[in-house]
Amino acid sequence: MNALLLERIGVLLGSLSHELRLLDPLGHSLIPSDATEYYLPERMVPGQVVTFRGSHYLRLAGEDGHILLSGAAPQAEDMLRRFLAESRENGL
């Protein structure tokens, strides 16, 4: 994923009231960019929210296989879906 696209996604994630992370397919945090790694659920289908170890994961469509991560929160699944819809509207 190129730096400009990561920057645009970071701005969109930063505008949300609930923290979301963007992970690479191996579970490394890209946004925010730090050394944090996460165990990922198996068999994630793009567009489907999976709850695993108390967190919510959403695999994005596309060949890169990036993943959105939300911590445990009552509205976490809705936030993931809303981000997905907003990112499509913004051409991400």
C-alpha positions as a printed Julia matrix, in Angstrom:
92×3 Matrix{Float64}:
   0.0     0.0    0.0
   1.53    3.3   -1.0
   2.27    6.12   1.44
  -0.34    8.54   0.03
  -3.13    6.0    0.38
  -2.0     5.13   3.92
  -2.06    8.85   4.76
  -5.61    9.25   3.4
  -6.8     6.22   5.34
  -5.09    7.55   8.48
  -6.99   10.84   8.16
 -10.27    8.98   7.77
  -9.54    6.69  10.74
  -8.52    9.69  12.83
 -11.86   11.38  12.19
 -13.81    8.58  13.86
 -14.84    8.68  17.5
 -13.82    5.04  17.98
 -10.26    3.81  17.45
  -9.79    1.52  14.47
  -6.51    0.06  13.29
  -5.45   -0.96   9.81
  -3.45   -4.18   9.79
  -1.49   -5.9    7.07
  -2.37   -9.55   6.25
   0.16  -10.76   8.87
  -1.36   -8.71  11.71
   1.16   -5.84  11.82
  -0.35   -2.45  12.61
  -0.02   -0.03   9.68
  -2.26    2.72  11.11
  -1.33    3.73  13.66
   2.15    2.74  12.58
   3.84    1.0   15.47
   5.44   -2.32  16.3
   2.19   -3.88  17.52
   1.27   -7.28  16.08
  -2.08   -9.05  16.45
  -3.14  -12.67  16.19
  -5.67  -12.91  13.4
  -8.73  -15.13  13.08
  -8.58  -17.85  10.46
 -10.65  -17.9    7.29
 -11.66  -14.27   7.15
 -14.03  -13.48   4.29
 -13.8    -9.95   2.86
 -16.62   -7.75   4.14
 -17.53  -10.06   7.03
 -16.94   -8.97  10.64
 -15.34  -11.66  12.8
 -15.09  -11.48  16.59
 -11.89  -13.06  17.88
 -10.29  -12.77  21.33
 -12.59   -9.9   22.27
 -11.81   -7.76  19.21
 -13.62   -7.31  15.91
 -11.9    -7.82  12.56
 -13.03   -6.92   9.05
 -11.02   -8.11   6.06
 -11.12   -5.61   3.23
 -11.77   -6.66  -0.34
  -8.77   -6.55  -2.63
  -5.67   -8.53  -3.29
  -3.67   -6.9   -0.46
  -5.83   -8.5    2.23
  -5.67   -5.6    4.69
  -7.76   -5.84   7.84
  -9.57   -3.33  10.03
  -9.43   -3.99  13.77
 -11.71   -2.62  16.44
 -11.44   -3.3   20.13
 -14.36   -4.53  22.18
 -17.13   -1.95  22.15
 -20.92   -2.19  21.84
 -20.9    -0.42  18.47
 -17.66   -1.95  17.09
 -19.26   -3.92  14.26
 -21.25   -0.87  13.16
 -18.1     1.27  13.21
 -16.25   -1.19  10.99
 -19.11   -1.26   8.49
 -19.44    2.54   8.56
 -15.74    2.97   7.89
 -15.98    0.55   4.99
 -18.88    2.52   3.5
 -17.11    5.88   4.02
 -13.88    4.62   2.51
 -15.78    3.51  -0.6
 -17.44    6.94  -0.84
 -14.01    8.59  -0.61
 -12.51    6.36  -3.27
 -10.18    4.45  -0.94
